[in-house]
Amino acid sequence: MEQTPAKTGSIDRLRAWVGADTTGGALLMAAAVLALVWANSPWRDAYHDLLAVTVGPESIHLDLTLAQWASDGLLAIFFFVVGVELKQEFVAGSLRNPRSAGVPIAAAVGGMIAPALVYVAIVGSFEPEALRGWATPTATDIAFALAVLAVFGRGLPVALRVFLMTLAVVDDLLGIAVIATVYTDSIDFVMLAAGLACVVVFGVAARMARIRVWVLIPLAIAAWGFVHSSGVHATVAGVLLGFTVPAIVREGERHPRTESIGERVTPYSTAIALPLFAFASAGVTVVGLGHIVQPVSVGIFAGLVVGKVIGVMATVAIVTRITPLRLPDAIGLRDLLPVGLLTGIGFTVALLIAELSFSPESGLSADHQPAAKVGILLGSLVAAVLGAILLRWDASRARSDDENRDGVPDIDKRVI
């Protein structure tokens, strides 16, 4: 049955609303608050019992708890969207030109190194065994960061959003590399090879004259299942699948498939995958937990709120001073103070790394994972609030004609 134009328009508007930056951030926040309230209510045992329910066939090692399905399964959808966005940026977007992408890429690297060093400096002195969690404060939550910028960055240059998006995407790429290497204990290379074969076939199918969803979805599920069974974290499969989607406009199509497929999948990531993951991961029970403030939580908090800002701003200041690279038009170094804080909104990927770092199999204290999650939640909240305040301050100040100080008057002055 064909859809009427009015119905098609309504679906497109709903898809656009769900995929908006502000909507994604609001849904994430609502899910996290619901989980926190339930996990600290008199019915908190029901919350933890729900997440401990096991679902799936044991014969193929997919008998996972609902919490594991959220982190290993649903989050792979989010990482597929990240992979598609990365492919688009590398082929036709802000990462295509090394000169324009150089500064945010360097900022992303600095924004990962500094928080890790802050964490190591604090935790290493008191609990050296907990250094396994060094990568937890290095991650940036794209959805939350862009949501705060969309709401509080009105009047600021559009180039600032592109800068933050580029930085956050590279940050996620580096985070994925850390997950795939540091937190993989053993690898079944037969299963991994089978997963990569499915990824290759998926890539071939994604390049066919017509997109056949009934072919792509089973291939994606098979790739995910094999990679999961290999011992490599299954979210890596999502990124690899996203990278195979073509980013060049094909004859007869108006948009590259990275955009068309990304637009179709993003609402499911924004409205289902990320909120459910947040609900499963953010429910930290602090009632009755005696030592929630410990070096792990302090190290993560400091890494997100302080380390991220230092890493981003110091790196940009050094790179633009000693290399030919410059910030984009209409952006100055002081614009990066709120941006540095927004990158301190760790949340999604940070929660995932915390679960991997302080899993029961790690042999560390059972208090470490709740403490890590408290550090992430508080650090992300403080970073978001301070970032929002400084965005409004930045939007109210007078701007010069050469904010990036490249000796050429700024041309692109479009605002958010």
N, C-alpha and C positions, 0 to 999 in steps of 0.2 A: 504493500500500500504506500503510495507516494505521500510525502508530507506537503502540506500546503505552505505557501510562502510565509504566512503569518506564524505558523507553527515553527518553521525553520528559523525565522527571525527570533522567536522567543527562546529557542534552544541556543542560538548563537549568543544572545544577550546573557542568558544564564551561564553559559560557558565562560564568557568574558568576565562576568562578575565573580565567578568562583576562582578564575585564574588571576584576578587582580592581586597586587601586592598587599593591599590593606585587608582583603578578605582572608588571604592565607595566614597573615599574622594574627588576625582576630580568632580564627578557628584553632590555631595552635595554642594561643593563650587560654581560650575557653577549655580546651581539652586538658591542658596542664593544671589549671585551677581546679577543675572537677576532680582530677586524679589526686591532687594534694589534699583537697577537702575530704574526699572519701577515705584516703589512706590514713588520715588523722582523726577520723570520726569513730564513734563506738562500733561502727560496722567495718572497721579496717580489715578484720580477718577475712571478710567476704571478698574484699578487693583483691587481696593477695591470693586467696583460694581460686578466684576466677582466673587470674593470670597464670596459675599453676596447672590449670586444666590441660591435659595432653590430648592433642588431636593429630591424626595423620597415620599413614601406614608404617608400621615398624620394619617391615621387610626391606624397604628401601631407605631406611634411616631417616624418615621424615616424621617420626612420632615426636613432635615438638610441642612445647607448652605454648599457650596463647601469647605469652610475652616473647618467646623466641620467634614465633610466626610474625609478630609485629616488627622485631628488629632485623630478622633475617629475610623475611618475605616481603612485607609491605614496604619496608624501607628501600628495597631493590627498585620499586617503582619510582621513588624519588630520585634515586641515583641514575635510573635510566633517563629521566628528564635532565639531570645534570650532565650526563654524557651527551645528549642531543644538543644542549646549549653550548657545551664545550666545542663540539664539532662545528656548530654554526659560527662560533666566535673565531675559531682557528682558521676556518676556510673563508668566511666572508664578513666577519665582524671585527671587534676591537682588538683581537689577538692576531689578526692577519698581518698587520704592519708592526714589525718588531720595534720600530722607533716609538710609535704611539703606545704600544703595549708594554714597553720596557719598564716604565716607572711603576704602574700598578703590579706588574709581576714581581719586581724587586720588593715592593711594599708587602706583598703577600708572603714572600720568603722571610723578610724581616719580622713580619707579624706572626710568624710561626716560631722563629728562633727565640725571640725575646721572651714570650710567655713560658716557653719550655725552660729557659734559663732561670726565670723567676721561680718557677715551680721547683726546679732542682735545688736552687739555693735555699729555699724554705724547707722543703721536705727532706732533702739530703742530710741536713744537720740534725734532724730529730728522728726520722723514720726512714732510713736508707732502703729498707725492704720495699717501701711504697713508691720508689722511683719508677716502677713499671708504668705508672700513670702519667709520665711526663708529657705525653701527647694530648692529654685531655683538654688543657686550656688553649690549644693551638687552633682549634676549629672555629669557623664562623658559620652561623645559620643564615643562609641567603634569604629565606622567606621572612624571618623576623627583621633582619637588618633593612631590607628594602621596604618593608611595611612601615617601620619607624621613619625612614627617609621620606616615603610618600606622604605621610600624615604631617610631619613637622618640618619638612624641607621645602615647603611652598615658597617660591620666589628665588630659590637657589639655582645655579646653573645646571642644565640637563647633563653637562659633562661630568658633574659630580656623581650622578647616578650611574653613568657608564663606568666611571672609575671604580666605584664601590662594587658594581656588578662584576667587573673584570677581576678585581682583587679577590672577591669572595669565591668566584668560580675557580681561580687558580688555587686559592686556599683549599677548596674542597678537593681539587685534583691531587694536591699534595697530601691531604688527609686520607684520601683513598689509597694512595701509594703507601702510607704508613700502615693503614689497616691491612693491606695485602701482604706486607712484608713483616713488620714488627709483631703483629698479632696472629700470625700463622705458625703454629707449632710444628705441624707435619703435613705433608702433601701427598695425596694419592694421585700420581701423575697420569694414571690411566683414566681416572674420572675427570681430571683436569683437561686432558686431551679431548675427551668426549665432549666436555662443555665448550671448549674452544671450537671444536668442529661444528657444534650447533650454532655458535656465534657466527662462524663463517657462512653457514647456510642461511642464517637469518639475514646477513648482509646481502647475500645474493638475492634473496626473496624481496628485500627492501628496495632493490634496484630494478625489479621487474617493471614491465610497462604499466601494470596496474597493481595497486596495493591490495593484497588479499589478507585481510585480518585473520581469517580462519587458518591461514598458514603461519603468519607471524607469531600469533599468540602461543600456539603449541610449541613452536621452536624456542621462543623466549622462556617458556616454563621449563622445557627440557634443558636448556643451557643453564638456567638457574639451579635446577635440581642437581645436575652433574657437578657444577662448581661448588655447590653446598656440600656435596658428598666428598669432594676432593680435599676438604679441610681449609681451603681459601674462603674468606668470608663472602657469602653469597651476594652481597651488595656490589662486589666487584663485577659480577656478571651483568648487572644493570648498566654500569658505566660502559663496559665493552660493547654491549648491544647498542647503546646510544651512539657510540662512535661509528658504528657501521652504517648508520642512516646517511644517505647522500645529502650534501649541503649545497649542491649546484642545481639551479633551476633546469628541469628537464623540458624537452620540447612538448608544448601543449599544456604545460602547468604554469600557473601564475606565481607560485611560491616554491622554494626548495622544500624537500620532504622533511628536513629537520624542523622547519616551521610548522608544516601541516600536521605531521605526526606529533610534534611537541604540543601543539595546541589541543590535540585530541586527548593526550595522556595527562597533561598538566592538571586539569580539573580533578582527575582521580587521585593524583598525588596530593594536591592541595586540600581537597575536601575529605578524603578518606585515609590515604596512607599516612601522611604526616600527623594529622590529629590523633589517629589511633595509636601510632607509635608514641606520641607525646603522652597520651593517656596511660599507656603501658609502662612508660619509663619514668615519668615525672612524679609518680605517686610514692614519695619517700615518707615513711612513717617516722616522724621525729618525736612523737609523744612517747615518753618512757625510754628514749634513747639517750643515755647519759653523756657520751663523749662525742657529740656531733661536731663540735668545734675542735678540730685537730689539725695537725700540719697539712694533711691532704686537702681538707676543705679550704684552709687559709691559702695554701699554695695555688689552688685552682682559682679562687676568688681574685687573688692578687695578679695572677697571670692574665686573666680576662680583663680586669679593669685597668690595671697599670701596665702590664707587659705588652698588651696589644697596642696601646697608644704609643709607648716608647718605641716599639719595633717598627710600626708603620711610619711615624713621623721622623725618627732618626734615619731610617733607611732612605726615605725620600729626600731628606735634607742632604745626605751624603751623595746620593746618586746624582741629583741635579746640580751639585756643586763640582763634582770631579769628573763627570761624563757629559757628553753632548745631549743626553736625554733631558727632556723638560716635561712639566705637567701640561695637560691640555689647556686650550684657551679657557679663560674665565675662572680658572682654579688657582688659588694660591696655597702656600704651605699651611696657613692658619685654617683653611677650609678642612684640612685633614685631621684636625683635633676631634671634631665630632665624628668624622669617618672612622678614625682609630677606635673611638668608643663603640661605634656600631659594630665593628669587627669583633668586639669583645662579647657580643651576643652569641654565645656558643651553642647552647641548647641542643638541637637535633643531633648533629654529628658528635658533639662533645659528650652527650649522654650515651651514644653508641660506644664511643671509645672508652668511657668510664666503665661500661658494662663489660667490655672486653678486657680492660686492664685489671679490674677487681672482681672477676668472676669467681664463683666458689672453687673452681679448679685451680685458681692461681695460688692457693694455699695461704693467702693473706687474711687478715682479720675480717670478720663478717661486718664490722663497722665501717670499713674503708669505702665500700660502694655507696652506702647511704650518705656518708660524709662527702664523697666526691660529688654526688648529685646535688646535695645542698649547696656546695660551693659553686656548681654550675648555675643553679637556679638563682641564687642570690647575686652572683657575679653578673649574669646576663641581665637580671632586673636592674641592677645599679647602672650597668653600662648603657642600657636602653634609656633609662630616665635621664642620666647625665648627657647622653648623646642628643636626646630630644631637646633638652634645655639649650644646649650649645648650638643646635641647628637653628633654633629661633633667634638666638643672638647673632649668629652668622648671617642670617637672612636680613637682619635689620641694619647691618653696618653698610657704610658707603663703600663701593667697589671701584677700583682704579681701572684704567683702560688696558693695563698690561699686568693682570693678576699673576700670570705664570712667569713673569720677568724674563721673557725670551727675547726682548728687544723689539718685538713686533706687536702692534696693537691687537687686542683680542677681537676676533671676527665672530666666532660662534658664541652668542650671548643668550641663547634660548634658556628659559627658566622652567623649572618643574611646575 
